[in-house]
Amino acid sequence: MSYSELIDELTNMAIKKLDPEERESRKQITQNKSLKTSTSAVEQQYKQNSRYIPSVIKRAVWQRDKGRCVFKESENHSPCGSKLQLEYHHEIPSANGGQSNLENIKLNCKRHNVHQTNFK
């Protein structure tokens, strides 16, 4: 390949990359790929007893719990509902084999997260 052919090829690539229609189609393809990533697929990538919580799981927990502490003192009490100092809480601790999945993670305020940790 000569220098002139290389320059022509690079110019065509740059024009294609900067073209608004091409950019929009690439954006749609990227969005479709991200929608196909399910939480179960992400969960399988990590060790079963890893303390790491993938961002996909964090977002799903945040949406499910509506950005509030869901700690209940008992079944008769309503949830705390605090929006301050929220932390991701493993119902079954990682040390006891708890997984970082949607069923085992919930949002707790710092006070209730520490409270539950002290009683397990």
TIMI-2910 file (N, C-alpha, C, CB; in pm, 1 decimal, decimal comma, always signed):
<rs>
+----------+----------+----------+----------+----------+----------+----------+----------+----------+----------+----------+----------+------+
!      n_x !      n_y !      n_z !     ca_x !     ca_y !     ca_z !      c_x !      c_y !      c_z !     cb_x !     cb_y !     cb_z ! resn !
+----------+----------+----------+----------+----------+----------+----------+----------+----------+----------+----------+----------+------+
!    +84,6 !   -117,3 !     +0,0 !     +0,0 !     +0,0 !     +0,0 !    +89,2 !   +123,7 !     +0,0 !    -96,3 !     -0,3 !   +122,0 !  Met !
!    +61,9 !   +215,0 !    -89,0 !   +141,1 !   +337,5 !    -98,8 !    +90,2 !   +439,8 !     +3,2 !   +135,0 !   +395,9 !   -243,2 !  Ser !
!   +168,2 !   +545,2 !    +21,1 !   +128,5 !   +650,0 !   +113,8 !     -1,0 !   +717,3 !    +70,3 !   +238,9 !   +753,1 !   +126,5 !  Tyr !
!    -16,9 !   +738,3 !    -56,6 !   -139,4 !   +804,5 !   -104,9 !   -261,8 !   +716,2 !    -80,6 !   -127,3 !   +838,0 !   -255,6 !  Ser !
!   -248,5 !   +583,8 !    -98,9 !   -360,1 !   +492,9 !    -71,2 !   -391,8 !   +490,4 !    +79,5 !   -326,8 !   +349,7 !   -121,6 !  Glu !
!   -287,2 !   +492,8 !   +159,1 !   -305,0 !   +495,2 !   +303,8 !   -377,4 !   +622,0 !   +348,3 !   -169,8 !   +484,5 !   +374,1 !  Leu !
!   -337,2 !   +735,0 !   +294,0 !   -400,9 !   +862,7 !   +327,8 !   -545,9 !   +861,8 !   +282,0 !   -324,8 !   +981,2 !   +263,5 !  Ile !
!   -572,9 !   +811,2 !   +163,4 !   -710,9 !   +801,8 !   +115,5 !   -795,8 !   +713,4 !   +208,3 !   -713,6 !   +746,0 !    -28,4 !  Asp !
!   -740,7 !   +601,0 !   +249,0 !   -812,2 !   +508,7 !   +337,8 !   -840,9 !   +574,6 !   +473,1 !   -730,4 !   +379,1 !   +358,1 !  Glu !
!   -740,7 !   +640,4 !   +529,8 !   -758,2 !   +708,4 !   +658,3 !   -858,1 !   +823,2 !   +647,4 !   -623,7 !   +760,9 !   +709,3 !  Leu !
!   -855,3 !   +894,2 !   +536,6 !   -950,6 !  +1002,9 !   +514,6 !  -1092,7 !   +948,5 !   +507,9 !   -916,6 !  +1079,5 !   +385,4 !  Thr !
!  -1112,3 !   +840,7 !   +434,8 !  -1244,7 !   +780,1 !   +425,7 !  -1293,7 !   +731,1 !   +562,5 !  -1242,6 !   +664,1 !   +326,0 !  Asn !
!  -1202,4 !   +673,6 !   +640,6 !  -1239,6 !   +627,1 !   +774,7 !  -1280,4 !   +743,6 !   +864,1 !  -1123,5 !   +550,2 !   +839,0 !  Met !
!  -1206,9 !   +854,5 !   +855,8 !  -1237,2 !   +971,6 !   +937,2 !  -1371,2 !  +1032,8 !   +897,2 !  -1125,6 !  +1075,7 !   +924,4 !  Ala !
!  -1395,9 !  +1042,3 !   +767,5 !  -1522,6 !  +1096,8 !   +719,4 !  -1638,4 !  +1008,9 !   +765,6 !  -1522,0 !  +1108,8 !   +565,5 !  Ile !
!  -1620,1 !   +878,7 !   +754,7 !  -1724,3 !   +786,1 !   +797,4 !  -1749,6 !   +798,2 !   +947,8 !  -1685,7 !   +642,0 !   +761,4 !  Lys !
!  -1643,3 !   +813,4 !  +1024,7 !  -1656,9 !   +823,4 !  +1170,3 !  -1725,2 !   +953,2 !  +1211,0 !  -1520,1 !   +813,7 !  +1237,3 !  Lys !
!  -1700,6 !  +1061,4 !  +1139,3 !  -1757,4 !  +1191,1 !  +1173,3 !  -1895,4 !  +1215,3 !  +1113,5 !  -1665,1 !  +1298,9 !  +1128,5 !  Leu !
!  -1939,1 !  +1130,5 !  +1023,5 !  -2069,7 !  +1145,3 !   +960,3 !  -2180,7 !  +1131,0 !  +1065,6 !  -2087,6 !  +1040,5 !   +847,0 !  Asp !
!  -2270,4 !  +1230,3 !  +1077,8 !  -2375,4 !  +1225,4 !  +1180,6 !  -2466,3 !  +1102,7 !  +1169,0 !  -2459,7 !  +1350,6 !  +1172,7 !  Pro !
!  -2497,9 !  +1060,6 !  +1048,4 !  -2583,8 !   +942,5 !  +1031,6 !  -2512,7 !   +815,9 !  +1078,5 !  -2626,5 !   +927,4 !   +884,4 !  Glu !
!  -2385,9 !   +804,6 !  +1045,3 !  -2307,9 !   +689,6 !  +1089,9 !  -2293,8 !   +690,1 !  +1242,3 !  -2169,0 !   +689,5 !  +1023,2 !  Glu !
!  -2271,8 !   +806,7 !  +1297,8 !  -2257,0 !   +819,4 !  +1443,1 !  -2385,8 !   +773,9 !  +1513,6 !  -2222,7 !   +966,2 !  +1482,0 !  Arg !
!  -2499,7 !   +815,8 !  +1460,2 !  -2628,6 !   +777,5 !  +1520,0 !  -2651,4 !   +626,9 !  +1511,2 !  -2743,9 !   +851,7 !  +1450,7 !  Glu !
!  -2615,8 !   +566,2 !  +1399,0 !  -2634,7 !   +421,7 !  +1386,0 !  -2542,2 !   +345,9 !  +1480,8 !  -2609,8 !   +377,3 !  +1241,1 !  Ser !
!  -2417,0 !   +394,0 !  +1499,0 !  -2326,8 !   +330,1 !  +1595,2 !  -2380,3 !   +343,7 !  +1736,8 !  -2186,3 !   +390,8 !  +1586,0 !  Arg !
!  -2438,9 !   +460,1 !  +1766,3 !  -2494,6 !   +484,4 !  +1899,6 !  -2609,7 !   +387,6 !  +1927,6 !  -2543,2 !   +631,0 !  +1912,4 !  Lys !
!  -2695,6 !   +365,8 !  +1829,9 !  -2807,8 !   +273,2 !  +1846,9 !  -2758,9 !   +130,0 !  +1865,1 !  -2902,5 !   +281,3 !  +1726,8 !  Gln !
!  -2658,1 !    +91,1 !  +1791,0 !  -2602,4 !    -43,9 !  +1803,9 !  -2546,0 !    -63,6 !  +1944,1 !  -2492,6 !    -68,7 !  +1697,5 !  Ile !
!  -2474,4 !    +36,4 !  +1994,7 !  -2416,8 !    +28,7 !  +2129,0 !  -2526,0 !    +18,5 !  +2234,3 !  -2328,4 !   +150,7 !  +2156,6 !  Thr !
!  -2633,0 !    +96,5 !  +2219,8 !  -2743,1 !    +91,6 !  +2315,8 !  -2811,0 !    -44,3 !  +2313,3 !  -2844,9 !   +201,9 !  +2286,4 !  Gln !
!  -2830,5 !   -100,6 !  +2196,3 !  -2893,2 !   -232,7 !  +2186,3 !  -2807,6 !   -339,3 !  +2253,7 !  -2916,9 !   -269,6 !  +2039,4 !  Asn !
!  -2676,5 !   -330,5 !  +2236,9 !  -2587,8 !   -427,4 !  +2300,1 !  -2594,9 !   -415,7 !  +2451,8 !  -2443,5 !   -407,7 !  +2252,0 !  Lys !
!  -2599,5 !   -291,7 !  +2504,2 !  -2602,9 !   -274,5 !  +2649,1 !  -2735,5 !   -322,1 !  +2706,7 !  -2579,2 !   -128,3 !  +2686,0 !  Ser !
!  -2843,5 !   -310,4 !  +2631,4 !  -2972,9 !   -359,4 !  +2680,5 !  -2975,5 !   -511,3 !  +2688,7 !  -3086,3 !   -310,5 !  +2590,2 !  Leu !
!  -2898,4 !   -577,2 !  +2602,4 !  -2897,3 !   -722,7 !  +2601,6 !  -2819,4 !   -780,5 !  +2719,4 !  -2838,7 !   -773,0 !  +2471,7 !  Lys !
!  -2737,3 !   -698,1 !  +2784,4 !  -2659,9 !   -745,8 !  +2898,5 !  -2753,7 !   -759,5 !  +3016,9 !  -2541,4 !   -649,7 !  +2931,6 !  Thr !
!  -2785,1 !   -880,5 !  +3054,3 !  -2874,4 !   -902,8 !  +3167,3 !  -2795,8 !   -915,9 !  +3295,5 !  -2959,7 !  -1026,8 !  +3145,2 !  Ser !
!  -2864,2 !   -898,5 !  +3405,8 !  -2796,1 !   -908,7 !  +3534,1 !  -2745,3 !  -1049,7 !  +3557,3 !  -2888,8 !   -867,0 !  +3647,3 !  Thr !
!  -2815,6 !  -1150,4 !  +3508,2 !  -2770,0 !  -1287,7 !  +3530,6 !  -2638,4 !  -1314,7 !  +3457,4 !  -2877,2 !  -1387,7 !  +3484,8 !  Ser !
!  -2621,1 !  -1257,6 !  +3339,9 !  -2495,9 !  -1276,2 !  +3266,4 !  -2380,7 !  -1210,5 !  +3341,1 !  -2507,2 !  -1218,3 !  +3123,9 !  Ala !
!  -2406,0 !  -1095,0 !  +3398,3 !  -2301,5 !  -1025,9 !  +3473,3 !  -2269,5 !  -1102,8 !  +3600,6 !  -2344,4 !   -881,5 !  +3506,9 !  Val !
!  -2371,9 !  -1154,7 !  +3665,5 !  -2351,6 !  -1230,6 !  +3789,0 !  -2260,7 !  -1350,2 !  +3765,3 !  -2485,7 !  -1277,2 !  +3845,9 !  Glu !
!  -2272,7 !  -1413,7 !  +3650,2 !  -2194,7 !  -1532,5 !  +3621,5 !  -2047,8 !  -1502,3 !  +3600,0 !  -2249,8 !  -1601,5 !  +3501,3 !  Gln !
!  -2014,0 !  -1376,8 !  +3572,1 !  -1875,7 !  -1340,0 !  +3547,2 !  -1794,5 !  -1333,4 !  +3676,6 !  -1869,6 !  -1206,6 !  +3475,2 !  Gln !
!  -1860,2 !  -1320,4 !  +3789,1 !  -1791,3 !  -1299,8 !  +3915,0 !  -1801,6 !  -1423,5 !  +4002,8 !  -1847,9 !  -1178,3 !  +3987,5 !  Tyr !
!  -1705,2 !  -1439,7 !  +4088,6 !  -1705,0 !  -1553,8 !  +4178,5 !  -1830,7 !  -1550,6 !  +4263,5 !  -1578,8 !  -1554,4 !  +4267,3 !  Lys !
!  -1876,8 !  -1668,1 !  +4303,0 !  -2000,6 !  -1677,4 !  +4378,7 !  -1993,0 !  -1604,0 !  +4512,3 !  -2035,3 !  -1821,9 !  +4402,0 !  Gln !
!  -1881,3 !  -1609,1 !  +4579,8 !  -1873,7 !  -1543,8 !  +4710,0 !  -1786,2 !  -1418,8 !  +4707,9 !  -1821,1 !  -1640,9 !  +4812,8 !  Asn !
!  -1782,1 !  -1351,3 !  +4596,3 !  -1706,2 !  -1227,3 !  +4584,6 !  -1784,5 !  -1113,8 !  +4649,4 !  -1675,4 !  -1195,0 !  +4436,2 !  Ser !
!  -1714,5 !  -1023,7 !  +4716,3 !  -1780,5 !   -908,7 !  +4778,5 !  -1808,3 !   -799,4 !  +4676,0 !  -1694,6 !   -853,0 !  +4892,8 !  Arg !
!  -1743,7 !   -806,9 !  +4561,0 !  -1762,9 !   -706,5 !  +4456,0 !  -1905,8 !   -711,5 !  +4403,9 !  -1662,9 !   -728,4 !  +4340,3 !  Tyr !
!  -1969,6 !   -594,7 !  +4392,9 !  -2105,8 !   -586,5 !  +4338,9 !  -2096,9 !   -514,7 !  +4204,4 !  -2204,1 !   -511,2 !  +4438,3 !  Ile !
!  -2129,1 !   -583,6 !  +4094,9 !  -2121,8 !   -521,2 !  +3962,9 !  -2216,6 !   -401,0 !  +3952,8 !  -2155,2 !   -624,0 !  +3853,8 !  Pro !
!  -2180,4 !   -302,8 !  +3871,9 !  -2260,7 !   -181,1 !  +3858,1 !  -2400,8 !   -210,9 !  +3805,7 !  -2190,9 !    -82,6 !  +3765,2 !  Ser !
!  -2415,1 !   -312,8 !  +3722,1 !  -2547,9 !   -349,9 !  +3670,7 !  -2638,1 !   -392,7 !  +3786,6 !  -2536,8 !   -464,5 !  +3565,3 !  Val !
!  -2582,8 !   -469,3 !  +3879,3 !  -2658,8 !   -514,4 !  +3995,6 !  -2691,1 !   -395,2 !  +4084,9 !  -2580,3 !   -622,2 !  +4074,7 !  Ile !
!  -2593,8 !   -306,9 !  +4104,7 !  -2617,6 !   -188,5 !  +4187,8 !  -2732,3 !   -103,8 !  +4132,8 !  -2490,2 !   -103,8 !  +4197,5 !  Lys !
!  -2732,3 !    -82,3 !  +4001,1 !  -2840,0 !     -2,8 !  +3940,6 !  -2975,1 !    -71,1 !  +3957,5 !  -2811,8 !    +21,1 !  +3791,8 !  Arg !
!  -2978,2 !   -203,3 !  +3937,6 !  -3104,0 !   -277,1 !  +3950,5 !  -3155,3 !   -273,0 !  +4094,7 !  -3085,5 !   -423,1 !  +3904,8 !  Ala !
!  -3065,8 !   -286,6 !  +4192,0 !  -3105,2 !   -280,2 !  +4333,8 !  -3154,9 !   -140,6 !  +4366,7 !  -2986,6 !   -318,5 !  +4426,8 !  Val !
!  -3084,9 !    -38,6 !  +4317,8 !  -3124,1 !   +100,7 !  +4343,8 !  -3264,7 !   +127,3 !  +4289,3 !  -3022,0 !   +199,3 !  +4279,9 !  Trp !
!  -3291,8 !    +80,5 !  +4168,4 !  -3424,8 !   +100,1 !  +4109,3 !  -3530,4 !    +21,3 !  +4185,7 !  -3424,9 !    +58,2 !  +3961,3 !  Gln !
!  -3499,8 !   -103,5 !  +4219,2 !  -3596,0 !   -187,4 !  +4291,7 !  -3631,3 !   -126,5 !  +4427,9 !  -3539,3 !   -329,5 !  +4310,6 !  Arg !
!  -3528,4 !    -77,9 !  +4499,8 !  -3550,2 !    -23,5 !  +4634,1 !  -3582,3 !   +125,7 !  +4632,6 !  -3428,0 !    -48,0 !  +4719,9 !  Asp !
!  -3590,4 !   +183,4 !  +4513,2 !  -3627,8 !   +323,7 !  +4492,7 !  -3535,9 !   +422,0 !  +4566,6 !  -3770,9 !   +345,2 !  +4537,6 !  Lys !
!  -3408,5 !   +386,8 !  +4578,3 !  -3310,8 !   +476,4 !  +4639,1 !  -3336,3 !   +503,3 !  +4786,0 !  -3308,6 !   +605,3 !  +4565,6 !  Gly !
!  -3394,3 !   +405,5 !  +4856,9 !  -3426,3 !   +421,7 !  +4999,2 !  -3384,9 !   +298,5 !  +5078,5 !  -3576,6 !   +448,4 !  +5017,9 !  Arg !
!  -3362,0 !   +319,3 !  +5207,0 !  -3331,9 !   +209,0 !  +5298,4 !  -3455,7 !   +120,7 !  +5311,2 !  -3286,5 !   +262,2 !  +5438,6 !  Cys !
!  -3438,4 !     -9,9 !  +5295,1 !  -3552,3 !   -102,3 !  +5301,1 !  -3551,2 !   -186,4 !  +5429,4 !  -3551,5 !   -194,6 !  +5178,6 !  Val !
!  -3469,9 !   -146,2 !  +5527,5 !  -3463,0 !   -221,4 !  +5653,5 !  -3597,2 !   -214,6 !  +5726,9 !  -3349,5 !   -166,4 !  +5743,9 !  Phe !
!  -3643,3 !   -330,8 !  +5775,6 !  -3764,5 !   -339,9 !  +5856,9 !  -3727,1 !   -399,9 !  +5992,1 !  -3874,8 !   -425,7 !  +5785,6 !  Lys !
!  -3772,6 !   -338,1 !  +6098,7 !  -3746,1 !   -390,7 !  +6233,0 !  -3814,6 !   -525,9 !  +6250,1 !  -3794,6 !   -291,3 !  +6341,8 !  Glu !
!  -3935,4 !   -538,1 !  +6199,1 !  -4008,2 !   -665,4 !  +6198,4 !  -4108,7 !   -659,0 !  +6084,0 !  -4080,1 !   -693,1 !  +6337,0 !  Ser !
!  -4181,4 !   -765,9 !  +6063,1 !  -4280,0 !   -769,9 !  +5954,0 !  -4390,6 !   -667,1 !  +5973,8 !  -4341,1 !   -909,3 !  +5942,9 !  Glu !
!  -4419,3 !   -630,5 !  +6097,9 !  -4527,2 !   -535,5 !  +6126,8 !  -4487,0 !   -390,6 !  +6104,2 !  -4573,4 !   -552,5 !  +6268,8 !  Asn !
!  -4359,2 !   -363,6 !  +6098,8 !  -4309,9 !   -227,0 !  +6081,7 !  -4293,8 !   -193,5 !  +5933,3 !  -4175,7 !   -208,5 !  +6155,3 !  His !
!  -4302,1 !    -64,6 !  +5902,5 !  -4276,5 !    -20,6 !  +5765,6 !  -4125,5 !     -2,5 !  +5748,0 !  -4353,5 !   +112,4 !  +5733,3 !  Ser !
!  -4078,3 !     -1,6 !  +5623,4 !  -3933,9 !    +16,1 !  +5600,0 !  -3885,8 !   +152,1 !  +5649,3 !  -3901,5 !     +0,7 !  +5450,6 !  Pro !
!  -3757,3 !   +161,6 !  +5678,4 !  -3695,5 !   +286,1 !  +5726,2 !  -3720,3 !   +400,0 !  +5626,8 !  -3543,1 !   +266,3 !  +5747,9 !  Cys !
!  -3684,6 !   +379,6 !  +5501,1 !  -3710,8 !   +478,7 !  +5397,3 !  -3610,3 !   +591,5 !  +5387,5 !  -3842,7 !   +536,3 !  +5418,8 !  Gly !
!  -3503,4 !   +587,8 !  +5464,9 !  -3403,0 !   +694,1 !  +5461,4 !  -3334,0 !   +698,8 !  +5325,4 !  -3299,0 !   +673,7 !  +5573,1 !  Ser !
!  -3298,7 !   +821,3 !  +5283,9 !  -3223,7 !   +839,9 !  +5159,6 !  -3078,5 !   +879,4 !  +5187,5 !  -3291,3 !   +946,6 !  +5072,3 !  Lys !
!  -3041,1 !   +884,2 !  +5315,1 !  -2908,5 !   +931,4 !  +5354,5 !  -2812,5 !   +815,8 !  +5380,5 !  -2918,7 !  +1018,8 !  +5478,5 !  Leu !
!  -2688,6 !   +832,0 !  +5340,0 !  -2579,5 !   +737,8 !  +5366,1 !  -2618,7 !   +593,8 !  +5331,6 !  -2537,2 !   +746,1 !  +5512,7 !  Gln !
!  -2668,9 !   +573,0 !  +5211,4 !  -2711,5 !   +439,2 !  +5170,3 !  -2591,9 !   +351,8 !  +5135,4 !  -2806,5 !   +447,8 !  +5050,8 !  Leu !
!  -2603,6 !   +225,2 !  +5171,6 !  -2499,0 !   +126,6 !  +5144,2 !  -2564,6 !     +0,6 !  +5090,7 !  -2414,6 !    +95,7 !  +5272,1 !  Glu !
!  -2488,3 !    -75,8 !  +5013,1 !  -2537,6 !   -203,0 !  +4961,1 !  -2509,9 !   -311,0 !  +5065,6 !  -2470,6 !   -238,6 !  +4823,5 !  Tyr !
!  -2614,2 !   -382,2 !  +5104,3 !  -2605,0 !   -480,2 !  +5211,8 !  -2626,6 !   -621,0 !  +5157,1 !  -2707,5 !   -449,1 !  +5322,3 !  His !
!  -2536,2 !   -713,1 !  +5191,6 !  -2553,1 !   -854,2 !  +5157,4 !  -2640,8 !   -918,2 !  +5265,3 !  -2413,7 !   -927,9 !  +5145,3 !  His !
!  -2757,9 !   -969,3 !  +5229,7 !  -2844,3 !  -1039,6 !  +5325,5 !  -2768,5 !  -1156,7 !  +5386,3 !  -2974,9 !  -1089,3 !  +5256,9 !  Glu !
!  -2711,6 !  -1239,3 !  +5301,3 !  -2623,2 !  -1346,6 !  +5345,6 !  -2481,3 !  -1295,9 !  +5321,7 !  -2651,5 !  -1484,0 !  +5268,9 !  Ile !
!  -2403,0 !  -1277,1 !  +5427,3 !  -2268,5 !  -1219,6 !  +5410,5 !  -2181,7 !  -1300,6 !  +5313,7 !  -2198,7 !  -1210,4 !  +5545,8 !  Pro !
!  -2092,4 !  -1232,5 !  +5247,0 !  -2000,5 !  -1297,7 !  +5153,1 !  -1919,8 !  -1406,7 !  +5222,3 !  -1906,0 !  -1194,5 !  +5090,0 !  Ser !
!  -1881,0 !  -1380,1 !  +5346,4 !  -1801,5 !  -1477,4 !  +5421,7 !  -1878,4 !  -1606,8 !  +5447,6 !  -1756,9 !  -1416,9 !  +5554,1 !  Ala !
!  -2010,3 !  -1598,2 !  +5446,3 !  -2094,6 !  -1716,4 !  +5468,3 !  -2147,1 !  -1773,9 !  +5337,2 !  -2211,8 !  -1681,4 !  +5559,6 !  Asn !
!  -2087,6 !  -1734,8 !  +5227,0 !  -2126,4 !  -1788,9 !  +5097,3 !  -2230,6 !  -1706,6 !  +5023,2 !  -2177,8 !  -1926,1 !  +5115,2 !  Gly !
!  -2263,6 !  -1588,7 !  +5074,1 !  -2361,4 !  -1502,2 !  +5006,6 !  -2307,8 !  -1449,0 !  +4875,9 !  -2401,0 !  -1386,3 !  +5096,3 !  Gly !
!  -2393,1 !  -1443,9 !  +4776,6 !  -2352,3 !  -1399,1 !  +4643,8 !  -2387,5 !  -1252,7 !  +4623,1 !  -2418,0 !  -1484,9 !  +4535,6 !  Gln !
!  -2320,0 !  -1190,4 !  +4527,9 !  -2349,6 !  -1052,4 !  +4490,1 !  -2450,8 !  -1053,9 !  +4376,9 !  -2220,3 !   -976,1 !  +4448,2 !  Ser !
!  -2573,5 !  -1096,6 !  +4408,4 !  -2678,1 !  -1099,4 !  +4306,8 !  -2797,6 !  -1018,5 !  +4354,4 !  -2720,1 !  -1244,5 !  +4274,6 !  Asn !
!  -2894,0 !  -1002,8 !  +4267,0 !  -3009,8 !   -918,2 !  +4293,1 !  -3090,0 !   -965,9 !  +4413,4 !  -3098,8 !   -913,4 !  +4171,2 !  Leu !
!  -3096,4 !  -1095,1 !  +4435,6 !  -3176,1 !  -1149,0 !  +4545,6 !  -3107,6 !  -1128,6 !  +4681,0 !  -3202,8 !  -1297,3 !  +4522,9 !  Glu !
!  -2976,6 !  -1118,4 !  +4683,4 !  -2903,7 !  -1111,7 !  +4809,5 !  -2861,8 !   -970,0 !  +4848,6 !  -2782,3 !  -1198,7 !  +4801,4 !  Asn !
!  -2874,4 !   -873,8 !  +4759,0 !  -2831,0 !   -737,3 !  +4786,5 !  -2952,8 !   -648,6 !  +4808,1 !  -2743,4 !   -682,7 !  +4671,2 !  Ile !
!  -2942,9 !   -559,7 !  +4908,2 !  -3048,4 !   -459,6 !  +4928,7 !  -2984,9 !   -331,3 !  +4979,4 !  -3157,0 !   -510,9 !  +5028,9 !  Lys !
!  -3060,2 !   -222,7 !  +4972,2 !  -3011,2 !    -93,4 !  +5019,0 !  -3045,9 !    -75,0 !  +5166,1 !  -3070,6 !    +21,6 !  +4934,6 !  Leu !
!  -2946,7 !    -35,4 !  +5244,6 !  -2966,7 !     +0,2 !  +5384,7 !  -2897,6 !   +132,3 !  +5409,8 !  -2912,8 !   -110,3 !  +5480,5 !  Asn !
!  -2953,7 !   +211,5 !  +5500,4 !  -2880,5 !   +329,9 !  +5545,4 !  -2765,5 !   +280,6 !  +5632,8 !  -2974,4 !   +430,8 !  +5623,9 !  Cys !
!  -2667,3 !   +365,1 !  +5654,9 !  -2548,3 !   +324,6 !  +5729,4 !  -2585,5 !   +271,2 !  +5867,2 !  -2451,4 !   +442,2 !  +5743,1 !  Lys !
!  -2678,8 !   +336,8 !  +5933,9 !  -2719,2 !   +295,5 !  +6069,4 !  -2772,2 !   +152,2 !  +6070,7 !  -2826,4 !   +390,9 !  +6124,6 !  Arg !
!  -2860,0 !   +121,9 !  +5976,7 !  -2919,4 !    -11,6 !  +5974,4 !  -2822,8 !   -116,7 !  +5918,9 !  -3047,2 !    -10,2 !  +5891,5 !  His !
!  -2732,0 !    -77,6 !  +5832,7 !  -2632,2 !   -171,9 !  +5782,5 !  -2541,0 !   -216,4 !  +5896,3 !  -2549,1 !   -108,5 !  +5668,1 !  Asn !
!  -2497,2 !   -121,2 !  +5977,4 !  -2413,4 !   -153,7 !  +6093,3 !  -2494,3 !   -236,2 !  +6193,5 !  -2358,9 !    -23,9 !  +6160,5 !  Val !
!  -2620,3 !   -198,3 !  +6215,1 !  -2708,3 !   -269,8 !  +6308,0 !  -2720,7 !   -416,9 !  +6267,6 !  -2848,1 !   -203,5 !  +6312,1 !  His !
!  -2744,4 !   -443,2 !  +6139,5 !  -2759,6 !   -581,3 !  +6094,2 !  -2628,0 !   -657,5 !  +6101,5 !  -2813,3 !   -584,4 !  +5951,8 !  Gln !
!  -2517,7 !   -590,5 !  +6076,8 !  -2387,0 !   -655,2 !  +6082,7 !  -2356,2 !   -701,0 !  +6224,1 !  -2277,7 !   -560,5 !  +6032,8 !  Thr !
!  -2394,1 !   -621,3 !  +6322,2 !  -2365,7 !   -654,8 !  +6462,4 !  -2447,0 !   -773,4 !  +6512,5 !  -2392,9 !   -534,8 !  +6550,5 !  Asn !
!  -2559,5 !   -803,3 !  +6448,7 !  -2646,1 !   -910,2 !  +6495,5 !  -2636,9 !  -1037,6 !  +6413,7 !  -2786,0 !   -863,2 !  +6496,4 !  Phe !
!  -2541,8 !  -1047,7 !  +6323,4 !  -2527,1 !  -1169,6 !  +6242,6 !  -2407,2 !  -1246,1 !  +6284,0 !  -2518,1 !  -1137,5 !  +6095,8 !  Lys !
+----------+----------+----------+----------+----------+----------+----------+----------+----------+----------+----------+----------+------+
</rs>
